[in-house]
Amino acid sequence: MANAVVYDTEIKKAILGKNEERIPNVEYCQGWRDFGNMGISCLCAHDLAADRLHVFMDDNLAVFGELLTGTDLVVTFNGIGFDNRLLEAHGIIVPGEKNYDILAEAWKADGLDPTQFNFATHGGYGLDALCEANGIGKKTGHGAKAPVWYQHGKLGQLISYCLADVALTVELFRRIGRGEALKHPKRIGELFTLRRP
């Protein structure tokens, strides 16, 4: 397997969705671009070369930066739009030349610009949809609940959820690495091939 690290992050502060009411006793940030204020509750990673799982929280988050220096590739699902930017706001830089973002590659494979999100065209390519379309499984929860779990001290639930997302991302990455065509998450019966890293 490639000398790659697959990772996912969860945040500390909740984000109020459209038409949602605030949950009592839950702290919120100012939205999906408030990277410096949302905090990192946990970061889970799978070092594929060593076949080792890692969990990073406040006491060891800086160590993740050291893990990145020894890898050739950093794999995410929406890292360009979210996870990498969250890390950067907290002093950890994912080198652009090492980055492989499966979501961005899916958009590119369909001729969409990965830097200009438009829900009408870019929606429907989420991790859950792509994994379910390809028989990999479903997410174990919704990311919006992760900050609530964190704030309510449900750290086991939080970490398990993050690790499960990493496992789904790893399986997608392995299939892409083998050059397999993926079933399209939006158009039944259609296949598409993502660029191999």
Residue frames as a rotation matrix with the C-alpha (Angstrom) as fourth column:
MET 1
0.581 0.814 0.000 0.00
0.814 -0.581 0.000 0.00
0.000 0.000 -1.000 0.00
ALA 2
0.277 -0.426 0.861 1.09
0.353 -0.789 -0.504 3.55
0.894 0.443 -0.068 -0.71
ASN 3
-0.607 -0.495 -0.622 3.01
0.787 -0.264 -0.558 5.59
0.112 -0.828 0.549 1.85
ALA 4
-0.404 0.613 0.679 -0.15
0.001 -0.742 0.671 7.54
0.915 0.272 0.299 2.65
VAL 5
-0.908 0.269 -0.322 -2.04
0.330 -0.016 -0.944 8.87
-0.259 -0.963 -0.074 5.66
VAL 6
-0.335 0.891 0.305 -5.83
0.380 -0.168 0.910 9.06
0.862 0.421 -0.282 5.50
TYR 7
-0.880 -0.032 -0.473 -7.37
0.466 -0.242 -0.851 11.43
-0.087 -0.970 0.228 8.04
ASP 8
0.004 0.906 0.422 -10.59
0.500 -0.368 0.784 13.09
0.866 0.208 -0.454 9.16
THR 9
-0.951 -0.299 0.078 -11.35
0.104 -0.548 -0.830 15.78
0.291 -0.781 0.552 11.74
GLU 10
0.158 0.969 -0.190 -14.24
0.837 -0.029 0.547 16.61
0.524 -0.245 -0.816 14.04
ILE 11
-0.398 -0.277 0.875 -14.89
0.032 -0.957 -0.289 19.99
0.917 -0.087 0.390 15.61
LYS 12
-0.865 -0.020 -0.501 -15.55
0.498 0.084 -0.863 21.23
0.060 -0.996 -0.063 19.15
LYS 13
-0.644 0.631 -0.433 -18.21
-0.234 -0.701 -0.674 23.86
-0.729 -0.332 0.599 18.52
ALA 14
-0.136 0.713 0.688 -21.50
0.733 0.539 -0.414 23.14
-0.666 0.448 -0.597 16.80
ILE 15
-0.990 -0.062 -0.123 -22.68
-0.045 -0.698 0.715 24.85
-0.130 0.714 0.688 13.62
LEU 16
-0.262 0.964 -0.055 -26.28
-0.106 -0.085 -0.991 25.99
-0.959 -0.253 0.125 13.38
GLY 17
-0.804 0.036 0.594 -27.91
0.559 0.390 0.732 24.56
-0.205 0.920 -0.334 10.27
LYS 18
-0.830 0.542 0.131 -30.63
-0.348 -0.687 0.637 26.22
0.435 0.484 0.759 8.23
ASN 19
0.108 0.989 0.101 -33.95
-0.570 -0.021 0.821 26.30
0.814 -0.146 0.562 10.11
GLU 20
-0.022 -0.167 -0.986 -32.35
0.628 0.765 -0.144 24.61
0.778 -0.623 0.088 13.15
GLU 21
0.797 0.256 0.547 -32.77
-0.274 -0.654 0.705 25.82
0.538 -0.712 -0.451 16.71
ARG 22
-0.240 -0.931 0.275 -29.88
-0.685 -0.038 -0.727 26.03
0.687 -0.364 -0.629 19.12
ILE 23
0.292 0.207 -0.934 -29.48
0.433 0.842 0.322 23.11
0.852 -0.499 0.156 21.48
PRO 24
0.864 0.039 0.501 -29.44
-0.381 -0.601 0.703 24.32
0.329 -0.799 -0.504 25.08
ASN 25
0.651 -0.671 0.355 -26.02
-0.370 0.127 0.920 24.20
-0.662 -0.731 -0.166 26.77
VAL 26
0.383 -0.571 0.726 -24.16
0.844 0.536 -0.023 23.69
-0.376 0.622 0.687 23.47
GLU 27
0.078 -0.474 -0.877 -21.57
-0.073 -0.880 0.469 26.20
-0.994 0.027 -0.103 22.30
TYR 28
0.716 0.258 0.649 -21.66
0.618 0.200 -0.761 27.26
-0.326 0.945 -0.017 18.63
CYS 29
-0.554 -0.805 -0.212 -19.18
0.498 -0.524 0.691 28.86
-0.667 0.277 0.691 16.26
GLN 30
-0.196 0.461 -0.865 -20.11
-0.392 -0.846 -0.362 31.33
-0.899 0.268 0.347 13.53
GLY 31
0.770 0.552 -0.320 -20.48
-0.516 0.243 -0.821 28.85
-0.376 0.797 0.472 10.66
TRP 32
0.871 -0.315 0.377 -18.57
0.416 0.881 -0.226 26.61
-0.261 0.353 0.898 8.25
ARG 33
0.464 -0.744 0.481 -15.84
0.374 -0.328 -0.868 29.20
0.803 0.582 0.126 7.59
ASP 34
0.686 -0.168 0.708 -15.10
-0.643 -0.596 0.481 30.04
0.342 -0.785 -0.517 11.23
PHE 35
0.515 -0.492 -0.702 -12.10
0.149 0.858 -0.492 27.67
0.844 0.149 0.515 11.20
GLY 36
-0.505 -0.820 0.269 -10.13
-0.107 -0.250 -0.962 29.41
0.856 -0.515 0.039 13.94
ASN 37
-0.449 0.420 0.789 -13.05
-0.880 -0.364 -0.306 29.35
0.159 -0.831 0.533 16.39
MET 38
0.499 0.776 -0.385 -14.64
-0.692 0.624 0.363 25.93
0.522 0.086 0.849 15.77
GLY 39
0.035 -0.577 0.816 -11.76
-0.911 0.316 0.263 24.01
-0.410 -0.753 -0.515 17.37
ILE 40
-0.142 -0.144 -0.979 -10.60
-0.589 0.807 -0.033 20.44
0.795 0.573 -0.199 16.72
SER 41
0.539 0.399 0.742 -12.18
-0.838 0.340 0.426 17.91
-0.082 -0.851 0.518 19.05
CYS 42
0.249 -0.532 0.809 -10.44
-0.064 0.824 0.562 14.93
-0.966 -0.192 0.171 17.49
LEU 43
0.256 -0.273 -0.927 -8.48
-0.967 -0.064 -0.248 13.90
0.009 0.960 -0.280 14.43
CYS 44
0.469 -0.087 0.879 -8.34
-0.144 0.974 0.174 10.24
-0.871 -0.208 0.444 13.43
ALA 45
0.242 -0.504 -0.829 -5.83
-0.968 -0.187 -0.168 8.92
-0.071 0.843 -0.533 10.95
HIS 46
0.840 -0.095 0.535 -4.82
0.102 0.995 0.016 5.66
-0.533 0.041 0.845 9.32
ASP 47
0.019 -0.913 -0.407 -1.14
-0.859 -0.223 0.460 5.40
-0.511 0.341 -0.789 8.43
LEU 48
0.855 0.458 -0.242 -1.43
-0.513 0.685 -0.517 2.95
-0.071 0.566 0.821 5.53
ALA 49
0.176 -0.869 -0.463 2.28
-0.568 0.294 -0.769 2.16
0.804 0.398 -0.442 5.24
ALA 50
-0.815 -0.479 0.327 2.45
-0.517 0.344 -0.784 1.05
0.263 -0.808 -0.528 8.89
ASP 51
-0.212 0.866 -0.452 -1.21
0.170 0.489 0.856 -0.11
0.962 0.105 -0.251 8.92
ARG 52
-0.669 -0.101 -0.736 -1.65
0.741 -0.020 -0.671 1.83
0.053 -0.995 0.088 12.15
LEU 53
0.343 0.838 0.424 -4.58
0.617 -0.541 0.572 3.87
0.708 0.065 -0.703 13.44
HIS 54
-0.797 -0.565 -0.214 -4.01
0.554 -0.540 -0.633 7.11
0.242 -0.623 0.744 15.37
VAL 55
0.492 0.870 0.027 -6.29
0.770 -0.449 0.453 9.32
0.406 -0.202 -0.891 17.45
PHE 56
-0.696 -0.705 0.139 -5.22
0.597 -0.675 -0.434 12.91
0.399 -0.219 0.890 18.09
MET 57
0.582 0.806 -0.109 -6.84
0.732 -0.461 0.502 15.30
0.354 -0.372 -0.858 20.56
ASP 58
0.919 -0.164 0.358 -5.72
-0.230 -0.961 0.153 18.38
0.319 -0.223 -0.921 22.50
ASP 59
0.696 -0.654 0.297 -2.88
-0.315 0.094 0.944 16.58
-0.645 -0.751 -0.141 24.29
ASN 60
-0.146 -0.807 0.572 -1.22
0.299 0.515 0.803 15.18
-0.943 0.289 0.166 21.14
LEU 61
0.811 0.579 0.084 -2.61
0.257 -0.224 -0.940 17.09
-0.525 0.784 -0.330 18.14
ALA 62
0.506 -0.680 -0.531 0.79
-0.766 -0.638 0.086 18.57
-0.397 0.363 -0.843 17.27
VAL 63
-0.312 -0.640 0.702 2.15
-0.244 0.769 0.591 15.04
-0.918 0.013 -0.396 16.73
PHE 64
0.569 0.573 0.589 -0.06
0.446 0.387 -0.807 14.74
-0.691 0.722 -0.036 13.65
GLY 65
0.836 -0.318 -0.447 2.15
-0.520 -0.720 -0.459 17.31
-0.176 0.616 -0.768 11.94
GLU 66
-0.200 -0.946 0.254 5.13
-0.794 0.308 0.524 15.02
-0.574 -0.097 -0.813 12.53
LEU 67
-0.025 0.282 0.959 3.24
0.257 0.929 -0.266 12.10
-0.966 0.240 -0.096 10.98
LEU 68
0.891 0.447 -0.076 2.67
0.076 -0.314 -0.947 14.19
-0.447 0.838 -0.313 7.84
THR 69
0.371 -0.819 -0.437 6.38
-0.854 -0.486 0.184 14.83
-0.364 0.305 -0.880 7.31
GLY 70
-0.550 -0.665 0.506 7.07
-0.474 0.747 0.466 11.12
-0.688 0.016 -0.726 6.88
THR 71
0.058 0.663 0.747 4.36
0.444 0.653 -0.614 10.40
-0.894 0.367 -0.257 4.32
ASP 72
-0.879 -0.384 0.281 4.18
0.389 -0.240 0.889 10.87
-0.274 0.891 0.360 0.56
LEU 73
-0.592 0.764 0.255 0.42
0.104 -0.242 0.965 11.38
0.799 0.598 0.064 0.35
VAL 74
-0.904 0.425 -0.049 -2.28
-0.032 -0.182 -0.983 12.83
-0.427 -0.887 0.178 2.61
VAL 75
-0.748 0.663 0.026 -5.75
0.304 0.308 0.901 11.54
0.590 0.682 -0.432 1.73
THR 76
-0.820 0.554 -0.144 -9.01
-0.107 -0.395 -0.912 13.19
-0.562 -0.733 0.384 2.74
PHE 77
-0.319 0.805 0.500 -12.64
0.915 0.124 0.385 13.45
0.248 0.580 -0.776 1.80
ASN 78
0.708 0.502 0.496 -13.24
0.459 -0.862 0.217 17.22
0.537 0.074 -0.841 1.49
GLY 79
0.193 -0.741 -0.643 -9.84
0.919 -0.093 0.383 18.10
-0.343 -0.665 0.664 2.91
ILE 80
-0.650 -0.454 0.609 -9.34
0.681 -0.704 0.201 20.98
0.338 0.545 0.767 0.49
GLY 81
-0.110 0.721 0.684 -12.61
0.094 -0.677 0.730 22.61
0.989 0.145 0.007 1.46
PHE 82
0.772 0.544 0.328 -12.64
-0.275 -0.179 0.945 21.79
0.573 -0.820 0.012 5.16
ASP 83
0.892 -0.318 -0.322 -10.18
0.451 0.577 0.681 19.55
-0.031 -0.753 0.658 7.05
ASN 84
-0.040 -0.972 0.230 -6.95
0.946 -0.111 -0.304 21.06
0.322 0.205 0.924 5.71
ARG 85
-0.114 0.061 0.992 -8.25
0.060 -0.996 0.069 24.57
0.992 0.068 0.110 6.33
LEU 86
0.890 0.437 0.128 -9.27
-0.135 -0.014 0.991 23.65
0.435 -0.899 0.046 9.86
LEU 87
0.578 -0.753 -0.315 -5.79
0.812 0.491 0.317 22.27
-0.084 -0.439 0.895 10.54
GLU 88
-0.208 -0.681 0.702 -4.14
0.706 -0.601 -0.374 25.35
0.677 0.417 0.606 9.04
ALA 89
0.346 0.431 0.833 -6.14
-0.232 -0.821 0.521 27.58
0.909 -0.374 -0.185 11.40
HIS 90
0.973 -0.009 0.233 -4.63
-0.224 0.241 0.944 25.53
-0.064 -0.970 0.233 14.24
GLY 91
0.392 -0.919 -0.027 -1.03
-0.814 -0.360 0.456 25.68
-0.429 -0.157 -0.889 13.04
ILE 92
-0.183 -0.431 0.884 -0.74
0.088 0.888 0.451 22.42
-0.979 0.160 -0.125 11.08
ILE 93
0.071 0.119 -0.990 -0.10
-0.881 -0.458 -0.118 22.69
-0.467 0.881 0.073 7.33
VAL 94
0.379 0.071 0.923 -0.93
0.318 0.927 -0.201 19.88
-0.869 0.370 0.328 4.92
PRO 95
-0.576 -0.672 -0.466 1.45
-0.206 -0.433 0.878 20.39
-0.791 0.601 0.111 1.98
GLY 96
0.286 0.784 -0.551 -0.55
-0.721 -0.203 -0.663 20.93
-0.631 0.587 0.507 -1.19
GLU 97
-0.147 -0.422 -0.895 1.68
-0.933 0.359 -0.016 18.68
0.328 0.832 -0.447 -3.26
LYS 98
-0.977 -0.209 0.047 0.92
-0.210 0.895 -0.394 15.76
0.041 -0.395 -0.918 -0.91
ASN 99
-0.471 0.866 0.170 -2.84
-0.495 -0.100 -0.863 16.28
-0.730 -0.490 0.476 -0.83
TYR 100
-0.907 0.369 -0.206 -5.30
0.000 0.487 0.873 13.88
0.422 0.792 -0.441 -2.48
ASP 101
-0.645 0.754 0.121 -8.92
-0.504 -0.302 -0.809 14.88
-0.574 -0.583 0.575 -1.85
ILE 102
-0.800 0.344 0.491 -11.39
0.509 0.822 0.254 12.20
-0.317 0.453 -0.833 -2.98
LEU 103
0.232 0.940 -0.250 -14.33
0.596 -0.341 -0.727 14.62
-0.769 0.020 -0.639 -3.07
ALA 104
0.147 -0.254 -0.956 -12.43
-0.532 -0.835 0.141 17.10
-0.834 0.487 -0.258 -5.25
GLU 105
-0.858 -0.512 -0.024 -11.40
-0.320 0.498 0.806 14.25
-0.401 0.700 -0.591 -7.55
ALA 106
-0.415 0.800 0.433 -15.03
0.745 0.572 -0.343 13.09
-0.522 0.180 -0.834 -7.85
TRP 107
0.484 0.578 -0.656 -16.10
0.124 -0.788 -0.603 16.59
-0.866 0.211 -0.453 -8.85
LYS 108
-0.254 -0.668 -0.700 -13.26
-0.696 -0.376 0.612 16.84
-0.671 0.643 -0.369 -11.37
ALA 109
-0.866 -0.076 0.494 -14.22
0.182 0.872 0.455 13.44
-0.465 0.484 -0.741 -12.85
ASP 110
0.043 0.957 0.285 -17.65
0.898 0.088 -0.431 14.92
-0.438 0.275 -0.856 -13.57
GLY 111
-0.252 -0.234 0.939 -16.22
0.802 -0.593 0.067 18.10
0.541 0.770 0.337 -15.08
LEU 112
0.822 0.568 0.050 -17.02
0.414 -0.655 0.632 20.28
0.392 -0.498 -0.774 -12.05
ASP 113
-0.001 -0.800 0.600 -14.72
-0.191 -0.589 -0.785 22.93
0.982 -0.115 -0.152 -10.60
PRO 114
0.126 0.048 -0.991 -13.66
0.787 0.603 0.129 21.69
0.604 -0.796 0.039 -7.14
THR 115
-0.795 -0.519 -0.314 -12.93
0.603 -0.620 -0.502 25.23
0.066 -0.589 0.806 -5.95
GLN 116
-0.813 0.570 0.114 -16.36
-0.547 -0.817 0.182 26.76
0.197 0.086 0.977 -6.66
PHE 117
-0.876 0.481 0.013 -19.03
0.431 0.796 -0.425 24.88
-0.215 -0.367 -0.905 -4.69
ASN 118
-0.563 0.821 -0.094 -22.59
-0.795 -0.507 0.334 25.17
0.226 0.263 0.938 -5.96
PHE 119
-0.497 0.355 0.792 -25.11
-0.450 0.675 -0.585 22.94
-0.742 -0.647 -0.175 -4.20
ALA 120
0.543 0.790 -0.285 -27.16
-0.640 0.170 -0.749 22.44
-0.543 0.589 0.598 -7.37
THR 121
0.594 -0.381 -0.708 -24.20
-0.589 0.393 -0.706 20.87
0.547 0.837 0.010 -9.19
HIS 122
-0.395 -0.917 -0.063 -21.79
-0.550 0.290 -0.783 19.78
0.736 -0.275 -0.619 -6.45
GLY 123
-0.143 0.427 0.893 -24.32
-0.951 0.191 -0.243 18.39
-0.275 -0.884 0.378 -3.94
GLY 124
0.799 0.602 -0.008 -24.94
-0.591 0.782 -0.198 14.67
-0.113 0.163 0.980 -3.65
TYR 125
0.410 -0.742 -0.530 -21.29
-0.220 0.484 -0.847 13.55
0.885 0.464 0.035 -3.78
GLY 126
0.367 -0.247 0.897 -20.87
-0.917 -0.262 0.303 13.11
0.160 -0.933 -0.322 -0.02
LEU 127
-0.687 -0.719 0.104 -18.94
-0.721 0.657 -0.219 10.32
0.089 -0.226 -0.970 1.64
ASP 128
-0.373 0.633 0.678 -22.14
-0.298 0.611 -0.734 8.54
-0.879 -0.476 -0.039 2.65
ALA 129
0.622 0.687 -0.376 -23.63
-0.540 0.029 -0.841 8.69
-0.567 0.726 0.388 -0.87
LEU 130
0.173 -0.646 -0.743 -20.43
-0.924 0.154 -0.349 7.57
0.340 0.747 -0.571 -2.62
CYS 131
-0.797 -0.490 0.353 -19.80
-0.594 0.740 -0.316 4.69
-0.106 -0.461 -0.881 -0.22
GLU 132
-0.127 0.833 0.539 -23.40
-0.295 0.487 -0.822 3.51
-0.947 -0.263 0.184 -0.28
ALA 133
0.624 0.357 -0.695 -23.51
-0.735 -0.035 -0.677 3.59
-0.266 0.933 0.241 -4.11
ASN 134
0.038 -0.744 -0.667 -20.41
-0.784 0.392 -0.482 1.39
0.620 0.540 -0.569 -4.17
GLY 135
0.679 0.386 -0.624 -21.48
-0.038 0.868 0.496 -1.14
0.733 -0.313 0.604 -1.56
ILE 136
-0.415 -0.910 -0.013 -18.90
0.062 -0.013 -0.998 0.01
0.908 -0.415 0.062 1.00
GLY 137
-0.302 0.376 -0.876 -21.39
0.947 0.221 -0.231 0.82
0.107 -0.900 -0.423 3.73
LYS 138
0.493 0.549 0.675 -22.88
0.392 -0.833 0.391 3.88
0.777 0.072 -0.626 5.36
LYS 139
-0.495 -0.579 0.648 -21.63
-0.289 -0.593 -0.751 6.46
0.819 -0.560 0.126 7.79
THR 140
-0.500 0.247 -0.830 -22.34
0.734 0.629 -0.255 5.66
0.459 -0.737 -0.495 11.43
GLY 141
0.082 0.534 -0.842 -23.78
0.800 -0.539 -0.264 9.09
-0.595 -0.651 -0.471 12.15
HIS 142
0.643 0.153 0.750 -23.86
0.607 -0.699 -0.378 12.71
0.467 0.698 -0.543 11.05
GLY 143
-0.336 -0.940 0.056 -20.97
0.747 -0.302 -0.592 15.12
0.574 -0.157 0.804 11.54
ALA 144
-0.095 0.369 0.924 -23.28
-0.270 -0.903 0.333 17.78
0.958 -0.218 0.186 12.98
LYS 145
0.876 0.466 -0.122 -23.65
-0.042 0.326 0.944 15.61
0.480 -0.822 0.305 16.09
ALA 146
0.209 -0.888 -0.410 -19.89
0.705 0.427 -0.566 15.33
0.677 -0.171 0.715 16.70
PRO 147
-0.575 -0.468 0.672 -19.51
-0.096 -0.777 -0.623 18.71
0.813 -0.422 0.402 18.50
VAL 148
0.347 0.766 0.541 -22.50
-0.758 -0.111 0.643 17.88
0.552 -0.634 0.542 20.69
TRP 149
0.799 -0.143 -0.585 -20.95
0.313 0.928 0.202 14.51
0.514 -0.344 0.786 21.61
TYR 150
-0.235 -0.971 0.040 -17.69
0.537 -0.164 -0.827 16.30
0.810 -0.173 0.560 22.40
GLN 151
-0.476 0.060 0.877 -19.31
-0.472 -0.859 -0.198 18.94
0.742 -0.508 0.438 24.57
HIS 152
0.566 0.748 0.346 -21.39
-0.738 0.272 0.617 16.33
0.368 -0.605 0.706 26.41
GLY 153
-0.086 -0.745 0.662 -18.29
-0.925 0.306 0.224 14.22
-0.369 -0.593 -0.716 27.15
LYS 154
0.762 0.376 0.527 -19.25
-0.158 0.897 -0.412 11.35
-0.628 0.231 0.743 24.84
LEU 155
0.094 -0.859 -0.502 -15.68
-0.871 -0.316 0.376 10.97
-0.482 0.402 -0.778 23.63
GLY 156
-0.565 -0.260 0.783 -15.92
0.000 0.949 0.315 7.28
-0.825 0.178 -0.536 22.83
GLN 157
0.399 0.804 0.441 -18.87
0.581 0.151 -0.800 7.92
-0.709 0.575 -0.407 20.54
LEU 158
0.748 -0.179 -0.640 -17.05
-0.439 -0.856 -0.274 10.85
-0.498 0.486 -0.718 18.94
ILE 159
-0.280 -0.957 -0.074 -13.85
-0.759 0.173 0.627 8.90
-0.587 0.232 -0.775 18.27
SER 160
-0.378 0.207 0.902 -15.72
0.327 0.942 -0.079 5.84
-0.866 0.266 -0.424 17.00
TYR 161
0.714 0.700 0.004 -17.63
0.305 -0.306 -0.902 8.00
-0.630 0.645 -0.432 14.54
CYS 162
0.525 -0.595 -0.609 -14.45
-0.752 -0.660 -0.003 9.69
-0.400 0.459 -0.793 13.27
LEU 163
-0.515 -0.736 0.439 -12.62
-0.462 0.670 0.581 6.35
-0.722 0.096 -0.685 12.93
ALA 164
0.032 0.620 0.784 -15.56
0.507 0.666 -0.548 4.93
-0.861 0.415 -0.293 10.96
ASP 165
0.891 0.245 -0.382 -15.37
-0.145 -0.643 -0.752 7.85
-0.430 0.726 -0.537 8.49
VAL 166
-0.004 -0.966 -0.257 -11.64
-0.887 -0.116 0.448 7.22
-0.463 0.230 -0.856 8.10
ALA 167
-0.463 -0.148 0.874 -12.33
0.020 0.984 0.177 3.53
-0.886 0.100 -0.452 7.38
LEU 168
0.589 0.732 0.342 -14.83
0.440 0.065 -0.896 4.45
-0.678 0.678 -0.284 4.64
THR 169
0.751 -0.368 -0.548 -12.35
-0.586 -0.754 -0.297 6.89
-0.304 0.545 -0.782 3.11
VAL 170
-0.314 -0.898 0.308 -9.59
-0.640 0.440 0.630 4.26
-0.701 0.000 -0.713 3.20
GLU 171
-0.135 0.319 0.938 -11.77
0.427 0.873 -0.235 1.77
-0.894 0.369 -0.254 1.31
LEU 172
0.901 0.423 -0.091 -12.63
0.135 -0.473 -0.871 4.35
-0.412 0.773 -0.484 -1.36
PHE 173
0.418 -0.828 -0.375 -8.95
-0.825 -0.518 0.224 5.25
-0.380 0.215 -0.900 -1.67
ARG 174
-0.388 -0.558 0.734 -7.95
-0.237 0.830 0.505 1.60
-0.891 0.021 -0.454 -2.08
ARG 175
0.333 0.592 0.734 -10.47
0.609 0.459 -0.647 1.12
-0.719 0.663 -0.207 -4.88
ILE 176
0.938 -0.049 -0.345 -9.28
-0.250 -0.783 -0.569 4.27
-0.242 0.620 -0.747 -6.63
GLY 177
0.087 -0.996 0.034 -5.67
-0.799 -0.049 0.599 3.13
-0.595 -0.080 -0.800 -6.22
ARG 178
-0.354 -0.143 0.924 -6.54
0.213 0.950 0.229 -0.14
-0.911 0.277 -0.306 -7.96
GLY 179
-0.940 -0.032 -0.339 -8.03
-0.292 -0.435 0.852 1.83
-0.175 0.900 0.400 -10.84
GLU 180
-0.591 0.788 0.175 -11.58
0.775 0.614 -0.149 0.60
-0.225 0.048 -0.973 -10.24
ALA 181
-0.667 0.531 0.523 -14.43
-0.039 -0.726 0.687 2.54
0.744 0.438 0.505 -11.79
LEU 182
-0.919 0.366 -0.144 -16.85
0.155 0.003 -0.988 3.70
-0.361 -0.931 -0.059 -9.11
LYS 183
-0.190 0.934 0.301 -20.62
0.947 0.094 0.307 3.69
0.258 0.344 -0.903 -9.33
HIS 184
-0.647 -0.033 0.762 -21.87
0.114 -0.992 0.053 7.24
0.754 0.121 0.645 -9.59
PRO 185
-0.861 0.299 -0.413 -23.52
0.450 0.064 -0.891 8.54
-0.240 -0.952 -0.189 -6.39
LYS 186
-0.503 0.674 -0.541 -26.10
-0.399 -0.737 -0.546 10.63
-0.766 -0.059 0.640 -8.29
ARG 187
0.059 0.494 -0.868 -26.81
-0.998 0.014 -0.059 8.79
-0.017 0.869 0.494 -11.54
ILE 188
0.298 0.147 0.943 -27.89
-0.412 0.911 -0.012 5.15
-0.861 -0.385 0.333 -11.22
GLY 189
0.798 0.003 0.603 -26.10
0.400 0.745 -0.533 2.80
-0.451 0.667 0.593 -13.55
GLU 190
0.824 -0.531 0.197 -23.37
-0.146 -0.535 -0.832 5.28
0.547 0.657 -0.519 -14.45
LEU 191
0.568 -0.737 -0.366 -19.71
0.804 0.401 0.440 4.70
-0.177 -0.544 0.820 -13.64
PHE 192
0.856 -0.441 0.271 -16.91
-0.275 -0.830 -0.485 7.19
0.439 0.340 -0.832 -13.27
THR 193
0.467 -0.803 -0.370 -13.18
0.814 0.554 -0.175 6.85
0.346 -0.220 0.912 -12.71
LEU 194
0.973 -0.190 -0.128 -11.25
-0.094 -0.840 0.534 9.09
-0.209 -0.508 -0.836 -10.39
ARG 195
0.466 -0.880 -0.088 -7.65
-0.507 -0.184 -0.842 10.08
0.725 0.437 -0.532 -11.04
ARG 196
0.741 -0.316 -0.593 -5.28
0.577 0.751 0.320 7.66
0.344 -0.579 0.739 -9.39
PRO 197
0.904 -0.422 -0.061 -2.81
-0.299 -0.728 0.616 9.28
-0.304 -0.539 -0.785 -7.00
